[in-house]
Amino acid sequence: MTLGGTLGPMEIAEVERELCRIPDVRAARIVANEHGDPIEVHILASTGKGAKQLVRDVQSVAIASVGLDIDHRIISVVQLEDSDALQASVRTPSPVSASARIVVETVTLTKKELRAVATVTLNRGGEQATGCAEGTDATTARWRIVAEAALNALQALEPLAASVAVEMAGVQRIGDRALGIVTLVLVIPPNEELLAGVAPVRGANEDEAVVRAVLDASNRRLARLRSSP
């Protein structure tokens, strides 16, 4: 999450414009919650500069432009070669951890007044990552919040997940079985690709089923992207 103030739509647009002035940055997008607090910062850049340095540049520009202090953990950097191959992100996993299976450790959903906060922890080869997402406490919004928290955690383990967004998430009953169902959108400019995942509900734990559906939708496709020349 972040850390230093809220932004209105005009301020968000201003910061995005300033971020695009950083050398090697091709595009920038800031995602804010309903209170104007940035919760995701997505950067598309060339490979001329290291991802960690780009993250530091993003933090410096945000502070200088509107006084916004951004936590490095919400900044995702996708770097493209001239051939448009996805190359890197804020963290590049080791070959061992990249090949290990990602599993769900914990899923929690807490409610306060009219807000709901989902927290998801994933594990790959002993490396943990936790993602959070917040939204309204409406029944129809619950599954999307859980799916977005899962995707945020996945981005910390799998850099290419920064190019994925949640389209739909829900729990459906088919016959005697309840299934978590998720559709994601993978963006590889200039194209978009629909990904779908399904996972059975185990022991009435519908939240976990939605998280496993996110992994089912994304894991194989992202693995193929990672191994592509």
Backbone bond lengths (Angstrom), bond angles and torsions (degrees), N, CA, C in turn:
res aa  C-N    CA-C-N  psi(-1)  N-CA   C-N-CA  omega(-1)  CA-C   N-CA-C  phi
1 M - - - 1.452 - - 1.513 107.13 -
2 T 1.270 119.23 -176.05 1.451 121.40 -175.55 1.475 114.63 -112.81
3 L 1.673 101.15 -164.13 1.338 86.88 -169.24 1.426 109.95 -161.30
4 G 1.073 125.30 51.30 1.384 119.21 172.38 1.462 114.36 178.41
5 G 1.271 121.56 54.66 1.430 122.34 171.94 1.515 112.76 117.44
6 T 1.347 114.76 164.47 1.445 120.00 -179.00 1.521 110.38 -105.69
7 L 1.334 116.27 162.03 1.459 122.07 -177.87 1.517 109.79 -127.56
8 G 1.316 116.52 141.45 1.439 121.69 169.48 1.515 109.31 -90.09
9 P 1.354 117.30 170.35 1.470 120.21 -179.17 1.524 112.88 -55.32
10 M 1.320 118.13 -39.78 1.454 120.10 -179.14 1.529 111.22 -67.42
11 E 1.333 116.69 -39.29 1.467 119.76 178.77 1.520 110.95 -67.60
12 I 1.336 117.19 -39.24 1.468 120.40 177.37 1.519 109.81 -59.32
13 A 1.334 116.51 -46.64 1.462 120.36 179.57 1.526 111.03 -62.20
14 E 1.335 116.48 -37.69 1.463 119.95 179.71 1.527 111.22 -65.03
15 V 1.333 116.36 -44.71 1.463 119.77 -179.71 1.528 109.90 -65.25
16 E 1.337 117.37 -41.70 1.466 120.05 178.41 1.522 110.96 -59.35
17 R 1.334 117.09 -41.56 1.469 119.96 178.30 1.525 110.91 -63.60
18 E 1.334 116.33 -41.57 1.466 119.48 -179.88 1.532 110.81 -66.80
19 L 1.326 117.02 -38.29 1.467 119.82 179.15 1.526 111.15 -64.26
20 C 1.327 116.75 -33.27 1.466 120.02 179.74 1.527 112.26 -71.17
21 R 1.334 117.64 -11.50 1.461 120.88 177.11 1.529 111.73 -84.21
22 I 1.334 117.46 -10.37 1.462 120.40 177.62 1.528 108.60 -67.61
23 P 1.331 117.73 130.96 1.468 119.30 177.88 1.534 111.25 -53.76
24 D 1.312 116.15 136.90 1.462 125.67 178.70 1.519 113.70 82.51
25 V 1.353 118.44 -10.87 1.460 120.19 178.19 1.519 109.02 -84.10
26 R 1.337 116.10 125.60 1.465 121.71 -179.24 1.518 112.74 -96.90
27 A 1.323 116.87 -34.11 1.461 120.77 -179.15 1.522 108.60 -155.91
28 A 1.338 115.54 154.44 1.467 121.01 179.28 1.517 108.92 -143.66
29 R 1.333 115.85 140.65 1.460 120.39 177.75 1.515 109.01 -141.32
30 I 1.337 115.73 129.45 1.462 122.12 177.66 1.522 108.37 -109.49
31 V 1.326 116.64 127.09 1.462 122.55 176.67 1.520 108.10 -106.02
32 A 1.332 116.55 123.48 1.458 121.56 -178.80 1.526 110.42 -116.55
33 N 1.332 115.87 153.82 1.459 119.14 175.79 1.532 109.82 -82.12
34 E 1.321 116.06 -174.02 1.461 119.97 -174.41 1.523 112.69 -66.45
35 H 1.329 117.31 -18.00 1.463 121.33 179.42 1.526 112.28 -92.71
36 G 1.325 117.11 0.09 1.450 119.84 -179.58 1.512 114.22 86.38
37 D 1.336 117.06 10.76 1.466 120.36 177.59 1.528 109.47 -87.67
38 P 1.328 118.87 121.69 1.463 119.71 177.51 1.527 111.24 -60.99
39 I 1.324 116.67 132.67 1.465 121.33 178.94 1.525 111.45 -119.22
40 E 1.335 117.79 -16.24 1.462 122.40 176.50 1.521 108.61 -146.59
41 V 1.332 115.22 140.01 1.461 121.03 172.40 1.524 107.10 -129.60
42 H 1.324 116.78 117.58 1.459 122.03 -177.07 1.522 109.69 -109.73
43 I 1.324 116.36 127.27 1.454 122.54 -178.12 1.526 109.42 -121.44
44 L 1.327 116.58 128.98 1.458 122.66 172.81 1.518 107.50 -108.72
45 A 1.335 116.90 122.19 1.467 120.44 -172.69 1.513 110.80 -141.02
46 S 1.320 115.48 165.08 1.454 121.51 172.07 1.524 108.63 -81.83
47 T 1.324 116.84 179.59 1.462 121.01 -175.78 1.522 112.85 -97.21
48 G 1.327 116.73 18.86 1.459 119.50 -177.65 1.514 114.14 -73.35
49 K 1.315 118.06 -16.80 1.458 121.76 -176.65 1.520 108.33 -137.76
50 G 1.334 117.57 148.31 1.454 121.60 179.95 1.515 112.27 -63.96
51 A 1.357 116.49 147.75 1.460 121.12 -177.78 1.521 112.17 -61.19
52 K 1.333 117.73 -39.19 1.466 120.12 -179.72 1.521 111.07 -64.45
53 Q 1.322 116.96 -38.63 1.464 119.48 177.87 1.523 110.37 -67.41
54 L 1.330 117.10 -37.30 1.459 120.10 176.93 1.527 111.28 -62.06
55 V 1.328 116.30 -40.01 1.466 119.82 177.64 1.527 110.21 -61.48
56 R 1.331 117.44 -43.65 1.466 120.37 178.93 1.531 110.73 -64.52
57 D 1.333 117.07 -38.21 1.462 120.21 177.75 1.526 110.90 -64.06
58 V 1.321 116.89 -41.35 1.466 120.98 178.28 1.525 110.37 -60.50
59 Q 1.337 116.71 -45.40 1.462 119.89 178.83 1.522 111.35 -61.14
60 S 1.336 117.42 -42.86 1.464 121.31 -177.73 1.524 111.48 -65.91
61 V 1.322 116.76 -43.41 1.463 120.34 -179.17 1.526 110.76 -66.21
62 A 1.333 117.69 -39.94 1.465 120.41 179.93 1.527 111.08 -63.74
63 I 1.326 116.67 -40.66 1.462 119.73 178.64 1.525 110.46 -67.13
64 A 1.337 116.61 -43.51 1.461 120.46 -176.49 1.522 112.36 -69.33
65 S 1.342 117.53 -34.14 1.459 120.39 -174.23 1.525 113.26 -80.53
66 V 1.335 117.48 -48.44 1.477 119.53 -177.90 1.514 112.75 -133.17
67 G 1.325 117.80 10.74 1.461 120.33 179.36 1.507 113.83 72.86
68 L 1.329 117.66 26.50 1.463 122.02 -178.36 1.518 110.34 -94.94
69 D 1.328 116.68 123.46 1.462 122.47 177.63 1.523 108.40 -96.38
70 I 1.333 116.89 111.44 1.462 121.76 -175.46 1.525 109.95 -102.56
71 D 1.309 115.89 130.86 1.460 122.17 174.86 1.530 108.55 -69.87
72 H 1.321 116.83 129.29 1.470 120.27 -178.70 1.518 112.88 -58.95
73 R 1.332 117.91 -22.64 1.465 120.74 -175.95 1.522 112.72 -70.15
74 I 1.334 118.91 -18.07 1.469 119.52 179.91 1.525 111.38 -98.55
75 I 1.332 117.32 2.47 1.464 120.60 -179.40 1.528 109.39 -94.53
76 S 1.314 116.29 120.19 1.464 121.89 176.10 1.521 108.73 -110.01
77 V 1.327 116.31 128.90 1.464 121.78 -179.48 1.526 108.83 -117.78
78 V 1.321 116.26 121.83 1.462 121.96 172.81 1.517 107.69 -111.40
79 Q 1.332 116.35 124.79 1.463 121.25 -178.20 1.522 109.85 -109.26
80 L 1.317 115.98 136.87 1.455 122.52 -177.80 1.519 110.62 -116.96
81 E 1.325 116.06 133.38 1.450 120.84 169.56 1.524 108.42 -74.13
82 D 1.296 117.43 170.82 1.463 120.49 176.37 1.516 111.35 -58.84
83 S 1.346 116.47 -25.71 1.461 120.80 179.18 1.512 112.44 -82.25
84 D 1.360 115.98 3.31 1.461 123.18 179.35 1.525 112.94 67.77
85 A 1.340 118.13 24.43 1.464 120.52 173.65 1.518 108.70 -84.71
86 L 1.324 116.14 136.21 1.453 119.58 177.41 1.520 109.04 -70.44
87 Q 1.359 116.53 132.61 1.449 119.36 -171.98 1.524 115.18 -118.18
88 A 1.325 119.46 -43.59 1.452 117.54 -170.11 1.504 110.68 -156.58
89 S 1.367 114.20 172.88 1.457 121.17 173.98 1.502 108.01 -149.07
90 V 1.354 115.27 -167.47 1.452 119.19 -176.25 1.516 111.42 -58.40
91 R 1.334 116.08 -37.72 1.459 120.47 177.11 1.514 108.12 -127.40
92 T 1.306 118.21 132.13 1.451 122.08 176.33 1.524 108.33 -107.11
93 P 1.328 119.03 114.64 1.456 120.79 -176.39 1.513 111.33 -68.22
94 S 1.301 115.53 154.86 1.454 120.84 177.21 1.510 109.13 -71.80
95 P 1.365 118.75 158.86 1.460 120.20 179.98 1.520 112.92 -56.23
96 V 1.328 117.48 -35.10 1.458 119.85 -178.67 1.510 110.80 -67.17
97 S 1.359 117.02 -49.35 1.455 119.55 -178.26 1.515 111.21 -68.79
98 A 1.350 118.23 -30.49 1.456 120.96 -179.21 1.517 111.52 -65.95
99 S 1.315 117.57 -29.75 1.461 120.32 -177.37 1.525 112.16 -90.79
100 A 1.318 118.68 -12.08 1.457 121.36 -178.97 1.526 110.70 -75.56
101 R 1.306 115.34 154.57 1.458 121.60 -179.35 1.526 110.33 -77.26
102 I 1.320 116.17 135.85 1.465 121.14 177.19 1.520 108.48 -86.91
103 V 1.330 116.13 130.11 1.461 121.09 -178.77 1.526 109.58 -125.76
104 V 1.324 114.53 158.40 1.461 121.39 179.52 1.523 109.56 -87.03
105 E 1.319 116.93 127.94 1.466 120.99 176.13 1.521 111.12 -97.53
106 T 1.321 117.41 -58.17 1.462 119.86 -178.83 1.522 110.06 -141.57
107 V 1.313 114.98 148.82 1.461 122.55 174.14 1.521 107.79 -137.26
108 T 1.318 117.19 122.18 1.463 120.11 178.27 1.522 109.45 -130.49
109 L 1.317 115.55 146.67 1.455 121.96 175.97 1.522 107.71 -132.38
110 T 1.311 117.03 115.83 1.458 121.99 -179.75 1.517 109.40 -112.20
111 K 1.324 115.43 146.11 1.457 121.01 -178.04 1.531 109.94 -123.72
112 K 1.323 115.12 137.91 1.456 121.26 177.17 1.511 108.24 -141.88
113 E 1.342 114.97 115.45 1.456 121.21 -175.08 1.523 109.30 56.45
114 L 1.323 118.52 -116.54 1.456 120.78 -177.37 1.521 112.49 -105.20
115 R 1.329 117.80 15.03 1.462 122.01 -177.87 1.522 110.12 -114.89
116 A 1.317 115.77 152.34 1.462 122.58 176.47 1.519 108.47 -131.31
117 V 1.323 116.49 138.92 1.468 121.93 179.35 1.529 107.88 -125.79
118 A 1.325 115.68 123.52 1.465 121.37 176.59 1.520 109.22 -103.33
119 T 1.335 115.76 138.33 1.463 122.16 177.36 1.525 108.12 -129.20
120 V 1.319 116.06 125.19 1.466 121.70 -176.66 1.524 108.82 -125.99
121 T 1.332 116.44 130.97 1.462 121.75 175.77 1.520 109.05 -116.18
122 L 1.341 115.36 125.34 1.453 122.44 177.89 1.521 109.33 -111.97
123 N 1.336 116.16 161.16 1.462 121.16 -179.48 1.524 109.08 -139.24
124 R 1.324 115.55 133.47 1.456 120.72 173.51 1.519 108.74 -135.02
125 G 1.309 116.62 111.01 1.451 121.77 177.60 1.512 113.75 58.72
126 G 1.327 117.61 34.01 1.456 121.76 -179.85 1.519 113.88 91.05
127 E 1.320 117.35 -7.55 1.466 121.06 177.87 1.519 109.19 -94.41
128 Q 1.334 116.55 120.99 1.448 121.58 -178.27 1.525 111.08 -98.15
129 A 1.324 115.17 151.99 1.460 121.38 174.10 1.518 107.70 -147.24
130 T 1.323 116.33 136.18 1.459 122.11 -179.20 1.519 109.90 -119.42
131 G 1.313 115.76 133.19 1.453 121.67 177.07 1.513 110.62 -123.23
132 C 1.324 115.60 148.58 1.464 121.47 179.46 1.517 110.01 -128.51
133 A 1.315 115.74 153.91 1.458 121.91 174.12 1.520 107.97 -150.90
134 E 1.306 115.88 148.33 1.461 121.52 -175.67 1.510 109.82 -132.20
135 G 1.324 115.33 146.95 1.455 119.33 177.64 1.510 111.05 -168.88
136 T 1.313 115.94 -171.89 1.452 120.99 179.70 1.524 111.20 -68.62
137 D 1.314 116.19 154.72 1.459 121.90 -177.67 1.528 111.78 -85.90
138 A 1.308 117.43 27.48 1.462 120.53 177.03 1.523 109.86 -75.38
139 T 1.320 115.95 143.54 1.461 120.23 -178.69 1.520 111.44 -58.05
140 T 1.320 116.91 -40.55 1.458 120.31 -177.41 1.524 112.67 -70.51
141 A 1.347 117.60 -19.38 1.469 120.75 -178.30 1.524 112.27 -92.54
142 R 1.314 117.91 -14.22 1.464 121.17 -173.11 1.521 112.70 -57.46
143 W 1.328 116.12 -48.06 1.463 118.99 -174.01 1.520 111.00 -68.23
144 R 1.324 117.16 -35.63 1.461 119.49 178.59 1.531 111.29 -65.03
145 I 1.332 116.97 -38.55 1.464 120.86 178.31 1.523 110.30 -62.14
146 V 1.341 116.27 -44.09 1.466 120.54 178.66 1.528 110.30 -62.90
147 A 1.339 116.90 -43.82 1.459 120.43 -179.53 1.530 111.38 -64.20
148 E 1.328 117.56 -39.58 1.460 120.09 179.58 1.531 111.21 -67.84
149 A 1.343 117.49 -37.15 1.463 119.71 175.71 1.521 110.66 -63.78
150 A 1.335 116.46 -40.26 1.471 120.08 177.22 1.521 111.23 -62.74
151 L 1.323 116.56 -42.07 1.462 120.28 179.94 1.523 111.31 -66.81
152 N 1.338 117.21 -37.49 1.466 120.21 176.75 1.526 111.41 -62.93
153 A 1.335 116.89 -40.08 1.462 120.32 176.84 1.525 110.32 -67.21
154 L 1.332 116.80 -39.90 1.456 120.85 -179.26 1.527 111.27 -63.11
155 Q 1.333 117.52 -35.59 1.461 120.77 -179.61 1.527 112.30 -62.52
156 A 1.325 116.75 -28.83 1.461 119.68 178.30 1.522 112.24 -73.21
157 L 1.338 116.83 -24.88 1.464 121.06 179.51 1.520 112.29 -97.47
158 E 1.302 116.22 -30.88 1.458 122.03 -175.60 1.527 109.08 -128.48
159 P 1.338 118.62 99.33 1.466 121.35 -176.29 1.517 114.66 -52.99
160 L 1.327 118.00 -35.49 1.457 120.09 -177.39 1.523 112.94 -65.57
161 A 1.333 117.72 -17.02 1.458 121.26 178.59 1.525 111.95 -67.54
162 A 1.332 117.64 -12.69 1.460 120.46 175.77 1.521 111.40 -63.91
163 S 1.339 117.03 -17.12 1.465 121.25 179.27 1.527 112.28 -94.92
164 V 1.332 117.28 10.95 1.456 122.19 -177.24 1.526 110.10 -113.11
165 A 1.327 116.70 140.78 1.466 121.95 176.21 1.520 109.56 -130.62
166 V 1.332 116.07 151.27 1.463 121.37 178.12 1.524 109.41 -79.10
167 E 1.324 116.29 126.93 1.464 120.62 174.75 1.526 110.65 -96.80
168 M 1.339 116.74 -49.20 1.451 121.26 -178.15 1.515 109.86 -150.25
169 A 1.332 117.11 146.05 1.469 121.79 175.16 1.519 108.25 -146.24
170 G 1.329 115.79 141.27 1.448 118.74 179.76 1.507 111.66 -171.23
171 V 1.314 115.61 177.37 1.468 122.62 175.47 1.519 107.39 -124.37
172 Q 1.326 116.19 124.97 1.460 121.69 -178.37 1.525 109.45 -122.32
173 R 1.306 114.80 145.10 1.465 120.05 175.51 1.516 108.86 -101.38
174 I 1.337 115.51 125.50 1.455 122.34 177.22 1.516 107.37 -122.82
175 G 1.318 116.23 109.86 1.452 119.71 -174.10 1.519 110.32 64.20
176 D 1.327 116.46 -126.44 1.463 120.78 179.85 1.514 112.84 -92.78
177 R 1.323 118.36 3.86 1.464 121.30 -175.17 1.522 111.38 -113.91
178 A 1.333 114.71 143.65 1.464 121.48 172.58 1.524 108.05 -104.62
179 L 1.312 116.32 134.98 1.452 121.45 -176.04 1.523 110.57 -127.41
180 G 1.338 115.32 136.23 1.457 120.33 168.54 1.519 108.20 -81.80
181 I 1.332 116.61 129.59 1.464 121.63 -176.27 1.520 108.85 -129.14
182 V 1.332 115.84 130.02 1.467 121.48 -177.55 1.518 109.19 -135.94
183 T 1.328 116.45 139.23 1.462 120.97 168.36 1.525 108.17 -119.75
184 L 1.321 115.21 135.72 1.457 122.61 -179.68 1.525 108.98 -121.57
185 V 1.326 115.63 160.42 1.459 121.31 175.15 1.521 108.04 -119.36
186 L 1.324 116.41 121.29 1.462 122.88 176.20 1.526 108.32 -98.77
187 V 1.331 115.96 123.08 1.456 121.22 -177.91 1.529 109.26 -104.31
188 I 1.325 115.83 115.92 1.463 122.84 171.79 1.523 105.53 -124.79
189 P 1.322 116.48 91.91 1.472 120.06 -171.82 1.518 111.66 -46.58
190 P 1.344 117.23 134.99 1.467 127.65 4.31 1.520 113.23 -94.91
191 N 1.313 119.00 18.68 1.462 122.12 -173.73 1.524 112.02 -108.50
192 E 1.341 114.93 158.05 1.458 123.08 172.09 1.525 108.58 -124.89
193 E 1.329 115.43 142.01 1.465 120.27 -177.24 1.524 108.89 -129.03
194 L 1.311 116.72 132.26 1.457 121.95 179.31 1.523 110.32 -85.45
195 L 1.338 117.02 130.27 1.459 123.25 176.78 1.528 108.11 -117.98
196 A 1.320 117.45 138.21 1.459 121.64 -179.22 1.513 110.01 -127.97
197 G 1.332 115.94 141.15 1.456 121.19 179.42 1.517 111.94 -138.80
198 V 1.324 116.08 146.54 1.467 122.34 -179.84 1.515 108.59 -135.52
199 A 1.347 116.84 140.12 1.465 121.27 176.51 1.522 108.87 -145.49
200 P 1.325 118.55 136.76 1.461 120.55 179.74 1.526 111.77 -71.21
201 V 1.326 115.88 146.97 1.463 121.12 175.17 1.519 108.36 -77.74
202 R 1.333 115.71 127.97 1.459 121.49 -179.69 1.525 109.72 -111.20
203 G 1.314 116.56 124.05 1.455 120.25 176.42 1.510 114.12 57.89
204 A 1.315 117.62 36.27 1.458 123.77 177.76 1.531 113.22 67.55
205 N 1.346 117.27 11.75 1.469 120.76 179.67 1.530 108.83 -87.98
206 E 1.318 116.04 82.37 1.455 121.01 -176.25 1.528 112.25 -70.01
207 D 1.341 117.45 -35.48 1.462 120.53 179.89 1.529 111.00 -60.04
208 E 1.334 116.26 -45.06 1.465 119.70 -179.49 1.525 110.56 -64.83
209 A 1.327 117.57 -35.47 1.458 120.55 179.09 1.522 110.72 -62.92
210 V 1.327 117.00 -38.11 1.470 120.14 177.71 1.523 110.22 -64.82
211 V 1.330 117.09 -41.09 1.470 120.36 178.65 1.522 110.39 -63.75
212 R 1.330 117.38 -44.60 1.465 119.74 179.23 1.527 111.00 -65.09
213 A 1.334 117.18 -30.16 1.460 119.86 176.49 1.534 110.82 -67.88
214 V 1.336 117.12 -35.62 1.466 120.62 175.14 1.525 109.99 -60.95
215 L 1.333 116.31 -45.07 1.465 120.29 179.10 1.522 111.23 -65.88
216 D 1.328 116.23 -39.24 1.464 119.99 179.31 1.528 110.99 -62.77
217 A 1.331 116.30 -37.13 1.463 120.50 -178.56 1.522 112.24 -73.04
218 S 1.319 116.87 -32.93 1.469 119.97 -168.10 1.527 115.19 -105.04
219 N 1.310 118.81 -31.88 1.463 119.95 -167.89 1.524 114.29 -58.62
220 R 1.318 116.90 -52.37 1.469 119.14 -175.23 1.521 111.51 -66.50
221 R 1.336 116.78 -39.56 1.470 119.39 -178.26 1.526 110.96 -67.99
222 L 1.335 117.08 -42.41 1.459 119.41 179.61 1.521 110.96 -68.00
223 A 1.338 116.92 -34.41 1.466 119.69 177.29 1.523 110.61 -63.58
224 R 1.331 117.20 -38.89 1.454 120.04 178.92 1.530 111.11 -67.31
225 L 1.352 116.26 -38.14 1.458 119.72 177.37 1.527 110.66 -63.44
226 R 1.342 115.23 -42.62 1.458 119.98 -177.62 1.526 110.96 -63.45
227 S 1.320 117.50 -34.28 1.458 120.94 -176.41 1.529 113.08 -90.22
228 S 1.343 116.12 -4.87 1.456 119.04 -179.51 1.526 110.34 -70.41
229 P 1.321 118.93 143.25 1.455 122.01 178.60 1.520 110.65 -69.37
